């Protein structure tokens, strides 16, 4: 089974987890300084954002085996028609 490298260094080698963590914390400090504490988020929140924004088959797009797991990550409220 092959491993997919999501983040790599300038030589194409997989970065260490500690390297990623340090870079992520620097990014969060920049976001916090520019936009405030309430805009801080975790790396794992990006998956929920991707599932929530998916306009197609969310279960297929997220590779979850159950609809219950998709519901956990789907954080956008469902749209409803307004009352006239």
C-alpha positions as CSV (number, residue, x, y, z in Angstrom):
1,X,0.0,0.0,0.0
2,X,1.5,3.3,-1.0
3,X,1.4,6.5,1.1
4,X,0.2,9.8,-0.3
5,X,2.3,12.7,0.9
6,X,0.0,15.7,1.5
7,X,2.7,18.1,2.6
8,X,6.2,18.0,1.4
9,X,9.4,20.1,1.7
10,X,11.2,21.8,-1.2
11,X,12.8,18.4,-2.2
12,X,9.5,16.6,-2.3
13,X,10.1,14.7,0.9
14,X,7.4,14.3,3.5
15,X,7.7,16.8,6.3
16,X,7.8,15.8,10.0
17,X,4.7,16.2,12.1
18,X,6.5,18.7,14.3
19,X,7.4,20.8,11.3
20,X,3.8,21.0,10.2
21,X,2.7,21.8,13.8
22,X,5.2,24.7,14.0
23,X,4.1,26.1,10.6
24,X,0.4,25.8,11.6
25,X,1.0,27.6,14.9
26,X,2.8,30.5,13.0
27,X,-0.1,30.7,10.6
28,X,-2.7,30.8,13.4
29,X,-0.7,33.6,15.2
30,X,-0.8,35.7,12.0
31,X,-4.5,35.1,11.6
32,X,-5.1,35.9,15.2
33,X,-3.0,39.1,15.0
34,X,-4.9,40.3,11.8
35,X,-8.4,39.1,12.4
36,X,-8.7,38.4,16.1
37,X,-8.9,35.3,18.4
38,X,-12.4,34.3,17.2
39,X,-11.0,33.5,13.8
40,X,-8.6,30.8,15.1
41,X,-9.4,27.3,13.9
42,X,-7.9,23.8,13.9
43,X,-6.5,22.0,10.9
44,X,-9.2,19.4,11.2
45,X,-11.9,22.1,10.7
46,X,-10.8,22.3,7.1
47,X,-12.3,18.8,6.5
48,X,-15.7,20.0,7.9
49,X,-15.5,23.1,5.7
50,X,-14.9,20.9,2.7
51,X,-17.8,18.6,3.5
52,X,-20.1,21.6,4.3
53,X,-19.3,23.4,1.1
54,X,-19.6,20.3,-1.1
55,X,-22.7,20.7,-3.4
56,X,-22.5,17.2,-4.8
57,X,-22.6,13.9,-3.0
58,X,-21.1,14.8,0.3
59,X,-20.7,11.1,1.4
60,X,-18.7,10.2,-1.7
61,X,-16.7,13.5,-1.6
62,X,-15.7,13.0,2.0
63,X,-15.1,9.2,1.7
64,X,-17.2,8.5,4.8
65,X,-18.9,5.1,4.9
66,X,-22.0,6.3,6.7
67,X,-24.4,9.2,6.4
68,X,-24.1,9.7,10.2
69,X,-20.4,10.5,9.9
70,X,-21.2,12.9,7.0
71,X,-23.7,14.6,9.2
72,X,-21.0,15.1,11.9
73,X,-18.9,17.1,9.5
74,X,-21.7,18.9,7.6
75,X,-21.9,22.1,9.6
76,X,-23.9,24.3,7.3
77,X,-27.6,24.7,8.2
78,X,-29.9,23.3,5.6
79,X,-31.6,25.9,3.6
80,X,-35.4,26.4,4.0
81,X,-37.8,28.4,1.9
82,X,-38.9,31.6,3.6
83,X,-42.4,32.1,4.7
84,X,-44.3,34.6,2.6
